[in-house]
């Protein structure tokens, strides 16, 4: 199953907004720090990111101190292989976009997520 992933063109306006008053490097660093702090307060917040959680978790493991949050490893490689971003900033705004959709639906704590596939299936 191939997940229909946000394109950089779709994400560019969100990235422009997020980096209007900071560099991309600052945006990435602050996001990592803020997400780690958020997860320390409420570990279940990760659910809002659906399939993008695996990408965020990998980023957090690479750039943040996550030893007290979750064990290293335990990544869904099948999903990660489909959510590859050349620039981490695009991955972050993709995860945010998905989470915002979840919040709008009142489904931020769902443990199951419906994914649109390239084949048009759900």
Order of alpha helices (4+ residues) and beta strands (2+ residues): alpha-alpha-alpha-alpha-alpha
